[in-house]
Amino acid sequence: MKNLGKILIIFLIPHVIYASIKASLDTHYVELGDTVTYSLSISGNDVKSPNLQTICGVDVIFSSSQRSIKMINSDITKTITFSYQFIPQKSCEIKPVELEVDGVLQKSNAESLKIVPASVLKKNADFSLILNSEKKEVYVGEPFSVTLLFKQKEGVGSIDSKFVPPSFEGFWLKEQSKPVSYREGVYIVTKIVYTLAAQRVGNLKIPKAQMRIASRANMRDSWGMWIPQVKWKTYYSDDLNIDAKELPEGVELIGDFSISTKIDKTKINKNEALNLVVEVDGNGNLEDIKSFKPYIDNVSVFDEKMVIDGNKLTQKMAFVADDDFTIPPFKLKFFDTKTKQIKTIQTQKIDIKVTGVKNTPTLNIKRSDTTKNEPLKVVKTADTQNSYMVVLLAFLAGLACGIVAMLLKSYRFTKKRKSLDTKDPKVLLMKLLPYKDDKDVQVILDIIENNLYSNEKKVLDKKLLKEIIKKYKL
């Protein structure tokens, strides 16, 4: 009877079926950019969670789990379904997953996934991404434009989106426009223009741009109920291949340029600063242009760092001299993209007149023409001693006058140094230029130059200016 009771208990109490792992895909054929869901359904009492970070060589972008219990003919089935979403980049074979279930190592089945060509209906898709270039062949350093278009069908919304711009390895990104949106048929188009320049010779590739779009989707749970889900789909542009060619020998610049100079005057006073600006306009690799600072005998030339603003390069210079001089032409040699020839352009030379120059007179010493070499005779008189005394007194008086004159000159020089005219901006500019490496001096110089040449009316920091004058004993 005891054994019969045990048998009855066994049959009356439901029991759990054998442990198992089953892998599945929601689809086995996808287009590039589609989201795929990989599921592992594990049956058993003691289940360890799988740790899947990547599938088919790409990261898992979303994961979830569901539990269910079913009873069929007194058998209890406990199942946990782990779901993983990923965006495959290529066809692949998903290898079996091994897990310990109820103390026993179990293995899932393998699954295969294939990437198929995009549908012929892609042109009418809700979203699309297009990348194109105005040129397929360029010279190293030659600027060219790449346009990115993102099209979204009117009335089609999304929960979220993530844009991954193309990488420009091997190119200089010279400029990027702001996004501009406009209507084109049934689409809203967003346009971005990149201005690039090749860094090296060879076939350079601009990889695909990506736009990930999240939309709502529904799927059935283990009970057959519809549950809301978020499904991601990635839209890709095409790749771009750019053939970069080497510039002709002896040329570092390429584009279409013009060069000019602006000068405030051609006649200056001695030790007065002459200000000049070199301007280069055009489309090309302006950043590779070197300083235009010239070397001129007996002329001090102070140059500032070149500034590039869009398609214009400017460089400011100041010239200080004691005598007339000539500023030589500024030259620019480049490969002209229009004529496909090497071209050299230059400015005109500029003659500068310096006033207040004093020519040092030539000292001419004339010797008397003596035909006889007569001995020097000293005639002694009764007043010889008095003559010595007069000479001594005259010497002492001259010495005293010289000392007084030196003291007066030193006083006037000191007074002159202390009386620097800070109200004359040009004089102040000339005096401060030799110390332009000092940050405080550069602040004052910037204000003076902007007031002189940009018609600004900024006020100088008098306290800072006073400290600079004291520091450099101006």
NUKE-406178 format. One line per 2 residues: for each residue y, z, x of C-alpha. Coordinates in nm, 3 decimals. Layout:
BEGIN
Y:Z:X ~ ...
# end
This chain:
BEGIN
0.000:0.000:0.000 ~ 0.239:0.079:0.285
0.190:-0.269:0.432 ~ 0.242:-0.422:0.090
0.576:-0.240:0.065 ~ 0.688:-0.378:0.397
0.594:-0.730:0.296 ~ 0.788:-0.697:-0.031
1.097:-0.571:0.157 ~ 1.085:-0.868:0.393
1.074:-1.112:0.102 ~ 1.339:-0.930:-0.099
1.599:-0.913:0.185 ~ 1.764:-1.248:0.265
1.729:-1.357:0.625 ~ 1.936:-1.577:0.856
1.815:-1.924:0.952 ~ 1.784:-2.032:1.313
2.098:-2.064:1.535 ~ 2.236:-2.410:1.609
2.544:-2.602:1.738 ~ 2.658:-2.933:1.595
2.947:-3.146:1.736 ~ 3.134:-3.407:1.534
3.443:-3.630:1.539 ~ 3.656:-3.716:1.239
3.653:-4.077:1.367 ~ 3.481:-4.269:1.646
3.726:-4.561:1.666 ~ 4.101:-4.504:1.712
4.410:-4.688:1.825 ~ 4.598:-4.567:2.130
4.821:-4.280:2.021 ~ 4.614:-4.161:1.726
4.511:-3.796:1.694 ~ 4.139:-3.717:1.690
3.976:-3.395:1.569 ~ 3.665:-3.272:1.752
3.466:-2.999:1.571 ~ 3.191:-2.760:1.678
2.996:-2.602:1.388 ~ 2.799:-2.301:1.515
2.545:-2.119:1.296 ~ 2.425:-1.770:1.388
2.502:-1.400:1.371 ~ 2.634:-1.345:1.724
2.856:-1.635:1.828 ~ 3.074:-1.662:2.136
3.389:-1.873:2.102 ~ 3.395:-2.191:2.311
3.684:-2.227:2.555 ~ 3.789:-2.591:2.539
4.122:-2.671:2.705 ~ 4.073:-3.044:2.757
3.872:-3.318:2.585 ~ 3.835:-3.672:2.718
4.056:-3.578:3.011 ~ 4.360:-3.481:2.798
4.493:-3.145:2.682 ~ 4.405:-3.001:2.343
4.723:-2.994:2.135 ~ 4.597:-2.778:1.846
4.296:-2.561:1.769 ~ 4.171:-2.364:1.467
3.857:-2.194:1.332 ~ 3.693:-2.131:0.994
3.411:-1.901:0.886 ~ 3.169:-1.956:0.598
2.857:-1.791:0.458 ~ 2.608:-1.973:0.238
2.286:-1.857:0.070 ~ 2.021:-2.117:-0.005
1.679:-2.006:-0.133 ~ 1.728:-1.652:-0.005
1.840:-1.786:0.334 ~ 2.187:-1.681:0.459
2.376:-1.934:0.667 ~ 2.670:-1.799:0.871
2.876:-2.077:1.023 ~ 3.191:-2.083:1.233
3.362:-2.418:1.276 ~ 3.596:-2.460:1.574
3.832:-2.762:1.548 ~ 4.031:-2.918:1.833
4.294:-3.192:1.808 ~ 4.372:-3.422:2.099
4.525:-3.765:2.163 ~ 4.284:-3.974:2.373
4.421:-4.214:2.633 ~ 4.099:-4.408:2.687
3.748:-4.451:2.554 ~ 3.518:-4.167:2.659
3.189:-3.987:2.614 ~ 3.220:-3.623:2.507
2.942:-3.432:2.681 ~ 2.735:-3.164:2.503
2.877:-2.813:2.488 ~ 2.656:-2.518:2.584
2.707:-2.178:2.418 ~ 2.510:-1.856:2.377
2.422:-1.796:2.012 ~ 2.224:-1.485:1.911
2.135:-1.430:2.275 ~ 1.996:-1.780:2.320
2.167:-2.066:2.508 ~ 2.225:-2.352:2.267
2.350:-2.706:2.335 ~ 2.543:-2.940:2.104
2.496:-3.311:2.067 ~ 2.710:-3.565:2.259
2.978:-3.775:2.088 ~ 3.139:-4.106:2.186
3.495:-4.223:2.122 ~ 3.634:-4.574:2.160
3.995:-4.693:2.183 ~ 4.044:-5.016:1.989
4.338:-5.263:2.008 ~ 4.640:-5.192:1.795
4.633:-5.327:1.444 ~ 4.795:-5.660:1.365
4.998:-5.464:1.110 ~ 5.172:-5.276:1.391
5.491:-5.473:1.331 ~ 5.510:-5.318:0.986
5.420:-4.968:1.102 ~ 5.624:-4.669:0.992
5.730:-4.602:1.352 ~ 5.746:-4.815:1.667
5.881:-4.786:2.021 ~ 6.001:-5.087:2.220
6.102:-5.101:2.589 ~ 6.244:-5.420:2.740
6.451:-5.535:3.036 ~ 6.713:-5.804:3.081
6.557:-5.894:3.417 ~ 6.205:-5.908:3.558
6.314:-5.992:3.916 ~ 6.590:-5.804:4.098
6.709:-5.735:4.450 ~ 6.691:-5.386:4.599
7.006:-5.202:4.489 ~ 7.095:-5.456:4.220
7.185:-5.284:3.888 ~ 7.005:-5.400:3.575
6.964:-5.270:3.220 ~ 6.655:-5.140:3.042
6.678:-5.095:2.663 ~ 6.468:-4.851:2.460
6.446:-4.898:2.080 ~ 6.288:-4.647:1.842
6.232:-4.783:1.490 ~ 6.166:-4.563:1.188
6.098:-4.713:0.846 ~ 6.354:-4.603:0.592
6.222:-4.333:0.359 ~ 5.940:-4.226:0.593
5.987:-3.870:0.710 ~ 5.825:-3.645:0.965
5.776:-3.274:1.014 ~ 5.851:-3.277:1.385
5.890:-3.518:1.675 ~ 5.877:-3.506:2.054
6.023:-3.779:2.275 ~ 5.886:-3.842:2.624
6.118:-4.085:2.809 ~ 5.980:-4.331:3.062
5.975:-4.213:3.422 ~ 6.176:-4.421:3.668
5.993:-4.352:3.993 ~ 6.109:-4.603:4.254
6.445:-4.658:4.079 ~ 6.790:-4.503:4.085
6.904:-4.404:3.738 ~ 7.270:-4.499:3.764
7.367:-4.443:3.402 ~ 7.220:-4.356:3.062
7.401:-4.434:2.740 ~ 7.419:-4.199:2.444
7.178:-4.277:2.158 ~ 7.325:-4.518:1.902
7.170:-4.560:1.556 ~ 7.203:-4.858:1.322
7.022:-5.025:1.034 ~ 6.799:-5.329:1.086
6.626:-5.447:0.769 ~ 6.407:-5.165:0.636
6.427:-4.974:0.965 ~ 6.666:-4.723:1.116
6.691:-4.814:1.485 ~ 6.795:-4.576:1.764
6.899:-4.745:2.088 ~ 6.932:-4.608:2.442
7.033:-4.821:2.743 ~ 6.939:-4.720:3.099
7.112:-4.874:3.402 ~ 6.871:-4.880:3.697
6.855:-5.008:4.055 ~ 6.539:-5.060:4.260
6.501:-4.833:4.563 ~ 6.242:-5.034:4.752
6.081:-5.375:4.781 ~ 5.767:-5.453:4.581
5.625:-5.462:4.231 ~ 5.760:-5.153:4.057
5.625:-5.026:3.727 ~ 5.813:-4.846:3.451
5.545:-4.664:3.249 ~ 5.533:-4.634:2.870
5.782:-4.428:2.675 ~ 5.626:-4.197:2.415
5.730:-4.063:2.076 ~ 5.502:-3.805:1.915
5.541:-3.776:1.537 ~ 5.400:-3.492:1.328
5.320:-3.566:0.962 ~ 5.140:-3.387:0.681
4.770:-3.452:0.624 ~ 4.495:-3.299:0.410
4.134:-3.224:0.498 ~ 3.843:-3.046:0.326
3.726:-2.707:0.446 ~ 3.365:-2.592:0.454
3.388:-2.506:0.082 ~ 3.502:-2.856:-0.005
3.859:-2.746:-0.076 ~ 4.160:-2.952:0.035
4.378:-2.769:0.285 ~ 4.712:-2.887:0.428
4.716:-2.989:0.794 ~ 4.968:-3.121:1.046
4.858:-3.437:1.218 ~ 5.024:-3.575:1.530
5.037:-3.940:1.623 ~ 5.185:-4.077:1.944
5.366:-4.410:1.952 ~ 5.390:-4.591:2.285
5.613:-4.864:2.418 ~ 5.481:-5.133:2.653
5.488:-5.101:3.032 ~ 5.752:-5.287:3.231
5.684:-5.454:3.566 ~ 5.986:-5.524:3.786
5.962:-5.737:4.101 ~ 6.210:-5.602:4.358
6.306:-5.840:4.640 ~ 6.462:-5.765:4.977
6.833:-5.835:5.037 ~ 6.931:-6.102:5.294
6.953:-5.977:5.652 ~ 7.279:-5.807:5.746
7.377:-5.716:5.389 ~ 7.356:-5.371:5.229
7.565:-5.430:4.917 ~ 7.483:-5.643:4.615
7.682:-5.720:4.304 ~ 8.012:-5.872:4.203
8.315:-5.689:4.349 ~ 8.691:-5.709:4.391
8.899:-5.497:4.631 ~ 9.267:-5.398:4.626
9.510:-5.141:4.769 ~ 9.794:-4.935:4.626
10.064:-4.797:4.853 ~ 10.367:-4.586:4.766
10.605:-4.747:5.022 ~ 10.619:-4.964:5.331
10.908:-4.779:5.497 ~ 10.882:-4.414:5.596
11.061:-4.163:5.814 ~ 10.922:-4.032:6.136
10.638:-3.780:6.071 ~ 10.644:-3.858:5.698
10.307:-3.913:5.524 ~ 10.231:-4.258:5.383
9.983:-4.255:5.094 ~ 9.742:-4.539:5.021
9.455:-4.589:4.774 ~ 9.169:-4.840:4.819
9.007:-4.956:4.493 ~ 8.680:-5.146:4.450
8.592:-5.277:4.103 ~ 8.271:-5.442:3.996
7.907:-5.410:3.903 ~ 7.686:-5.323:4.200
7.562:-5.046:4.428 ~ 7.901:-4.881:4.477
7.732:-4.565:4.607 ~ 7.627:-4.749:4.926
7.986:-4.843:5.025 ~ 8.096:-4.660:5.341
8.438:-4.506:5.410 ~ 8.725:-4.749:5.461
8.907:-4.518:5.705 ~ 9.057:-4.737:5.983
9.135:-4.652:6.343 ~ 9.495:-4.729:6.444
9.643:-4.645:6.785 ~ 9.894:-4.358:6.780
9.851:-4.311:6.404 ~ 9.693:-4.006:6.238
9.474:-4.113:5.943 ~ 9.346:-3.861:5.688
9.084:-3.983:5.436 ~ 8.939:-3.819:5.127
8.588:-3.847:4.985 ~ 8.527:-4.161:4.783
8.513:-4.117:4.405 ~ 8.300:-4.336:4.174
8.385:-4.349:3.806 ~ 8.177:-4.603:3.616
8.234:-4.942:3.780 ~ 8.530:-4.831:3.994
8.536:-4.675:4.341 ~ 8.854:-4.522:4.485
8.939:-4.368:4.820 ~ 9.270:-4.202:4.908
9.421:-4.199:5.259 ~ 9.734:-4.071:5.429
9.896:-4.215:5.745 ~ 10.137:-4.028:5.976
10.306:-4.196:6.276 ~ 10.611:-4.181:6.503
10.649:-4.557:6.542 ~ 10.601:-4.878:6.345
10.237:-4.971:6.279 ~ 10.016:-5.211:6.081
9.738:-5.117:5.840 ~ 9.458:-5.374:5.897
9.280:-5.549:5.606 ~ 9.003:-5.357:5.429
8.687:-5.572:5.414 ~ 8.381:-5.575:5.190
8.068:-5.781:5.260 ~ 7.804:-5.820:4.988
7.545:-6.048:4.832 ~ 7.706:-6.209:4.527
7.464:-6.200:4.232 ~ 7.649:-6.487:4.062
7.658:-6.740:4.345 ~ 7.346:-6.603:4.521
7.538:-6.615:4.850 ~ 7.675:-6.365:5.100
8.044:-6.312:5.036 ~ 8.322:-6.129:5.225
8.642:-6.020:5.054 ~ 8.938:-5.835:5.202
9.288:-5.707:5.136 ~ 9.607:-5.819:5.311
9.734:-5.638:5.620 ~ 10.032:-5.407:5.559
10.321:-5.367:5.804 ~ 10.482:-5.024:5.799
10.835:-4.956:5.926 ~ 10.903:-4.608:6.066
11.271:-4.504:6.081 ~ 11.429:-4.230:6.289
11.257:-4.342:6.607 ~ 11.454:-4.273:6.925
11.377:-4.489:7.224 ~ 11.360:-4.288:7.544
11.612:-4.435:7.793 ~ 11.477:-4.561:8.120
11.594:-4.352:8.414 ~ 11.733:-4.584:8.682
11.806:-4.424:9.021 ~ 12.044:-4.618:9.246
12.054:-4.554:9.616 ~ 12.368:-4.619:9.821
12.330:-4.893:10.079 ~ 12.410:-4.720:10.409
12.397:-4.921:10.724 ~ 12.471:-4.629:10.953
12.272:-4.315:10.991 ~ 12.539:-4.065:11.077
12.446:-3.701:11.146 ~ 12.551:-3.443:10.885
12.842:-3.242:11.004 ~ 12.918:-2.885:10.891
13.280:-2.793:10.923 ~ 13.347:-2.426:10.935
13.678:-2.295:10.806 ~ 13.833:-1.962:10.756
13.731:-1.962:10.386 ~ 13.363:-2.011:10.450
13.264:-1.662:10.328 ~ 13.473:-1.699:10.015
13.299:-2.030:9.947 ~ 12.958:-1.861:9.968
13.068:-1.597:9.718 ~ 13.195:-1.860:9.473
12.868:-2.049:9.494 ~ 12.668:-1.729:9.433
12.876:-1.636:9.131 ~ 12.846:-1.988:8.992
12.467:-1.975:9.030 ~ 12.444:-1.640:8.851
12.668:-1.765:8.571 ~ 12.456:-2.078:8.526
12.140:-1.870:8.517 ~ 12.285:-1.645:8.249
12.392:-1.945:8.040 ~ 12.044:-2.094:8.067
11.881:-1.772:7.946 ~ 12.122:-1.750:7.651
12.058:-2.114:7.562 ~ 11.680:-2.062:7.568
11.712:-1.759:7.343 ~ 11.929:-1.951:7.098
11.686:-2.246:7.094 ~ 11.391:-2.011:7.038
11.581:-1.843:6.753 ~ 11.666:-2.174:6.589
11.305:-2.297:6.630 ~ 11.169:-1.978:6.476
11.417:-2.000:6.193 ~ 11.326:-2.365:6.137
10.956:-2.282:6.120 ~ 11.020:-2.014:5.862
11.232:-2.243:5.649 ~ 10.965:-2.499:5.547
11.094:-2.689:5.247 ~ 10.824:-2.618:4.987
11.021:-2.800:4.719 ~ 10.968:-3.141:4.881
10.607:-3.232:4.786 ~ 10.577:-3.516:5.039
10.688:-3.297:5.330 ~ 10.453:-3.025:5.212
10.168:-3.278:5.185 ~ 10.226:-3.398:5.542
10.232:-3.044:5.681 ~ 9.915:-2.936:5.499
9.700:-3.246:5.563 ~ 9.579:-3.133:5.910
9.426:-2.824:5.742 ~ 9.255:-3.001:5.448
8.913:-2.857:5.543 ~ 9.040:-2.518:5.425
8.936:-2.471:5.060 ~ 9.266:-2.302:4.968
9.464:-2.581:5.135 ~ 9.257:-2.842:4.948
9.350:-2.676:4.617 ~ 9.720:-2.713:4.696
9.670:-3.072:4.824 ~ 9.493:-3.175:4.502
9.778:-3.045:4.287 ~ 10.043:-3.217:4.504
9.857:-3.553:4.502 ~ 9.800:-3.543:4.125
10.167:-3.464:4.070 ~ 10.276:-3.747:4.301
10.034:-4.023:4.202 ~ 9.898:-3.929:3.859
10.223:-3.816:3.700 ~ 10.091:-3.467:3.641
10.321:-3.165:3.630 ~ 10.105:-2.883:3.757
10.273:-2.577:3.910 ~ 10.175:-2.469:4.260
10.038:-2.121:4.315 ~ 10.334:-1.978:4.511
10.142:-1.673:4.626 ~ 9.856:-1.886:4.763
10.102:-2.129:4.924 ~ 10.287:-1.841:5.091
9.959:-1.709:5.235 ~ 9.869:-2.054:5.371
10.213:-2.096:5.537 ~ 10.177:-1.755:5.693
9.817:-1.821:5.800 ~ 9.896:-2.147:5.982
10.250:-2.043:6.086 ~ 10.412:-2.336:5.909
# end
